[in-house]
């Protein structure tokens, strides 16, 4: 048994019938001549043989009576792979659009909390003879970095601890859970003075930095989320009306992206922000007839260790997106400058403070805070869009059940106030971009991926990188 940390628990409490807090991982596999017999049973056997190093797949949620504490993970439980790994056949003609529609359908249903919080769908019927595996994993179980490590283990690209299969843990009784809850609250109470001290120091650092910035320059500083007005209302920003989700993806050559970023003197992350900003500019002009600067929520990890396969070690920062700038190369430079400013503020603020406060908070207090944050007044101050970039550490193409994994896509959940999530995932020589929307945000999610692709081509052309 082990506790969910505060951020893990926050993911659980944030879930509503119209807000699903699960992430999707999509692997597209090529069937070689020697694995033409690949089917769902072969895949189930492959996962079963790897369960000893895919520990989080065996975690089951256990709630503490009367919500006296955050839930716990029962670490070893029986897994019914017939339930968790399911078949899905695409309708004809079985192209990428049909696959994307299937992924959206899979994303539109919640996970059953009475079972380990994951499902996998083996999607057959692709017209090119390939097979897709769509994994739906609750964000309480793992964040982006941990998911990348899990994927690497599932493809034998990252070693796991060799161990004998564990016997299922007995289900804990209510009395045991209450005792554990009070013991952990005592432990967390001892950490509160240090957390208060670190919080005060963090606020003081940010305040001093802001005052120095004002003294150094009489001119207004560049727009940053901390200094800007509330983010503008856009076609993306509304309460999610229902559970329906829509998915689209596009793949870019990682070498082209790196070469262009190096030529422009920015990072790959900066270029991803600029591509997204340019795409959103065209969509804003189409849907809203105007393009005011946006604010993006950027998840960041505080633990990149390759052996971490569960839990959330994530924080977030906000970055201004200069969608009002017409010139694509100027947008790249502005994204680069805004990212530097946001990173500086994030370092001053320090990471992990929110999670530390959540660790010692009662569930009822966290749920009350979430209700306040979900009010219309609070939602109007939230970032417009979520953009995540996860560096997948995949040195070569992996295999599962003998099938070669040729592409991997990932996408996170939608925030309650925004109908758009853009997630970038690197795999070997690819930069794969996935988009998740609800039914009310855009007419077709492929509008977003097409706009991102077009923006990258335009940036390349303006930068003289004609090979893109």
Secondary structure as UniProt FT lines:
FT   STRAND          2..3
FT   HELIX           6..13
FT   TURN            17..18
FT   STRAND          22..30
FT   HELIX           33..35
FT   TURN            36..37
FT   HELIX           40..50
FT   HELIX           51..53
FT   HELIX           55..58
FT   STRAND          60..62
FT   HELIX           65..67
FT   STRAND          72..74
FT   HELIX           81..84
FT   STRAND          85..89
FT   TURN            92..93
FT   HELIX           96..107
FT   TURN            113..114
FT   STRAND          118..124
FT   TURN            127..128
FT   STRAND          131..138
FT   TURN            139..141
FT   HELIX           144..154
FT   TURN            155..156
FT   HELIX           174..216
FT   TURN            225..227
FT   TURN            235..236
FT   STRAND          245..253
FT   HELIX           254..264
FT   HELIX           268..287
FT   STRAND          294..301
FT   TURN            306..307
FT   STRAND          314..321
FT   TURN            323..324
FT   HELIX           328..349
FT   HELIX           353..360
FT   HELIX           363..373
FT   HELIX           376..379
FT   TURN            380..381
FT   STRAND          385..390
FT   STRAND          399..400
FT   TURN            401..402
FT   STRAND          403..411
FT   TURN            416..417
FT   STRAND          420..427
FT   TURN            428..429
FT   STRAND          430..438
FT   TURN            439..441
FT   HELIX           446..463
FT   TURN            466..467
//
